[in-house]
Amino acid sequence: MRDTTALQPVAKLHTFSVTTERAPQFLDITDRVQELVDKAGISQGIATVFTRHTTAAIRINENEPLLLADMEEFLKRLAPKDLYYRHNDFGIRTHNMTADECPNAHAHCQHLILGASETIPVVGGKLALGRWQRIFLVELDRPREREVCVQIIGL
């Protein structure tokens, strides 16, 4: 039987910024997440990758250039930027308005399908991703700084 008294649980929250260039855009952040897992020093556990934005997503998929272009086009077809959205009608909208407000309902609709987080098992100190799996921040709105939070829990 393994002695677990020497194992110390780890729970750490890390954040980092990503600068986006266009929308939609898939940015591979896998290596940055793995670096944080390495620094946490855990052998077994989980890493939850989360974005605090409603117009940027976190997804796992394959980093193959033609597929990424296909997925960007899919998102554009799913919720086109040039449709009428009540959220973009600043003549009637009164909630959650800011001085730099822009018409971005398409990005919110795309986010609804994609989501804000992924949780990945950590096994032997490594993210237990499949052969082709990578972690992406997906920009859906416009170029800017985005914040990514990584919660690492394990032993």
URDAUR-V25898 format. One line per field, one symbol per residue. ss: DSSP state (~ for helix, > for strand, _ for the rest). A space follows every 10 residues. Layout:
# URDAUR-V25898
ss = ???
This chain:
# URDAUR-V25898
ss = _________> >>>>>>>>>_ ____>>>>_~ ~~~~~~~~~~ ___>>>>>>> >____>>>>> >>__~~~~~~ ~~~~~~~~__ _____~~~__ __________ ____~~~~~~ ~~~~__>>>> >>>__>>___ __>>>>>>>_ ____>>>>>> >>>>_
